[in-house]
């Protein structure tokens, strides 16, 4: 069979969200738009919930609601990734006889690879898209070693695709944006829900090459949400004498409310957090805490500055200066953070490209990599 006639998809199996694209278009999911949370929950009923229904359970059943499994996919038991993960999440982690990291849940011991497979399979089911005889390309951070790339590929293989290959995330982003143009040095600024990744990609000829890269696996939208939540908690404590950080479940609900407010601020100047909906036990005086776009911009300034410190390092690796970059490509939903694009424009002295939905850019590039035989040199061998 000619590769051109094969059915292909590109997959962005993200820390926070997952997207699958085909023919340069993200698949539409039944009742969930085109972006699905990378979440799996195991409620007492014995069911397995995927995506938004799973994510909604994180505050009420945290040990059986698995989020951000990508952070430890393919990681070793004693690695820094595992240590950091333990500090940020309440899960019971175990090591399987095969050396994999796994979660102990009421449904049994489930590996990070299995969680990834469940997410991808669940997304395809919601999109009514068969995986049989379909050839997939999944993206992986450029910083992943071969062990972690193989684990990412194996997760997608568990969704029963015909073959699975891997492409680096910044290369996929560059492919997506360069679908209709040409340049030499592109800078990929990828701020997702859980991580920040930056890379310089030499796009002057195939195969595209990453000539500088760096990132922080604990710098993303989740950290923005937590920063806003701590600010709201401080205001509630000083104004009403009520501490929203005393209880982990309550604080997690506050983080979720702050995430919703943050998303609202991408389209309006003001948002509000209703404290009674976060903590029904709170006194009536707590009421509403308003928050503005300018406040969020100030609260997250240190996080934004950290991303540009990483950009400095990445440019130095590539022996380039910011003014040498021909185009800046954005990926990751957190690039919608108020004020961020103005900072990016100032740093690079050029407007970043945002003509693609940043939530879709990586998967769209992967779909091109999957469908075009000429791009095969960019991919890992078939799994």
MOSUL-V506265 format. One record per run of one state. SS is the DSSP state (helix for helix, strand for strand, loop for the rest). FROM is the first residue (numbers start at 0). TO is the last residue. If there is no record, write none. Layout:
[[SS/FROM/TO] [SS/FROM/TO]]
This chain:
[[loop/0/1] [helix/2/4] [loop/5/5] [strand/6/12] [loop/13/15] [strand/16/21] [loop/22/23] [strand/24/25] [loop/26/27] [strand/28/28] [loop/29/31] [strand/32/32] [loop/33/34] [strand/35/36] [loop/37/37] [strand/38/40] [loop/41/47] [strand/48/49] [loop/50/50] [helix/51/54] [loop/55/60] [helix/61/63] [strand/64/66] [loop/67/67] [helix/68/71] [loop/72/78] [helix/79/87] [loop/88/91] [strand/92/94] [loop/95/99] [strand/100/104] [loop/105/106] [strand/107/110] [helix/111/125] [loop/126/132] [strand/133/139] [loop/140/144] [helix/145/156] [loop/157/161] [strand/162/167] [helix/168/179] [loop/180/183] [strand/184/190] [loop/191/194] [strand/195/201] [loop/202/207] [strand/208/215] [loop/216/219] [helix/220/239] [loop/240/246] [helix/247/263] [loop/264/268] [strand/269/273] [helix/274/277] [loop/278/286] [strand/287/291] [helix/292/298] [loop/299/299] [helix/300/316] [loop/317/320] [helix/321/323] [loop/324/325] [strand/326/330] [loop/331/331] [helix/332/335] [loop/336/338] [helix/339/347] [loop/348/351] [strand/352/352] [loop/353/359] [helix/360/370] [loop/371/371] [helix/372/377] [loop/378/382]]
